[in-house]
Amino acid sequence: MKSPFSAKDQPADTKAEDALAQEAEVELTRSEKLAKHSKKAAHHGAEGGKDLAGWVDTRTNSSGIFTAMMSRHVPKGTNWFYTLGSATMFIFAMQAITGVFLAMYYTPSATQAYASITHLTNEVFLGEFVRGLHKWGASLMIILIFLHMARTFFFGAYKYPRELNWVIGVVLLVLTMVMGLTGYLLPFDQRSFWATIVANNITASGPVVGPYLADFLRAGPDFSATTLSRFYALHMLVVPGLMAALIGAHLFLVVKLGTTAPPWVRMARPKHARPTETVAAGVATADVADVPVADERAEETEAPAEDESDSGEQASS
């Protein structure tokens, strides 16, 4: 209902009250907007980490990969033998971390390599501890990978459909041995020098590719300063990169194909498998009455023989 007075005819007091009411409404609207903005800011501040994790997850599907690796089916009878692969991968990660710290102080030079190792062991804080972890970790990794391969062989995990994973494991075993060979020369003392010469001569005695492989490792016909640089490059860059890529492929196939059960555990029949039927020897499942049992067949074959003998006796008489 419209007011009987126009805006010009309204009293001054009424106009003042309307102006105050309008200002109050404007202030209320501003306060509501500020409250909403503060709530949004608090919400985004609290949920910022989740939003970032969700943003990364939608683009990489990391949660699905993590779920597939950690929540996969484990067969019945799984025991501590199945942890050898994870233990080997853990030692490889430890070797990579300690190797990075050692490379910060190592000098791949024929004249300074031994001095840098001595400085690292005797003067650098925790240098001897880190070098010991790297040295003994190399031996432990070789032992663990041999045990893991033995478990895979004796449990029959190399059979269909896991043949490719077995081949990758064999290649990883060879690369682990190459890592040990190339790393043994890096201190460049008398023992490592002559031991590497012996190992390289054994490599040269191999058929066809042996001499070429030995020349490649030596970086020439004889051992020299270039040989140390060649071994350092292989030990720090080439072999670890190949091993990391193959370990990723190995884990992918393990998640995709699953884990085999121990040989002493009998696998359960699938739910939709056909029921087993026990059929007696000599009896057909379709026409039981028409096909005699094995004992009845024997009796039938013996009966004519008796009849023939009886007829023969009658004829002679």
SULKA-V792747 format. One record per helix or strand of 2 or more residues. SS is the DSSP state (H for helix, E for strand). FROM is the first residue (numbers start at 1). TO is the last residue. Records with the same first field share a line. If there is no record, write none. Layout:
BEGIN
SS: FROM-TO + FROM-TO
END
This chain:
BEGIN
H: 12-60 + 62-70 + 80-103 + 113-122 + 127-154 + 163-184 + 190-204 + 210-218 + 225-257 + 294-316
END
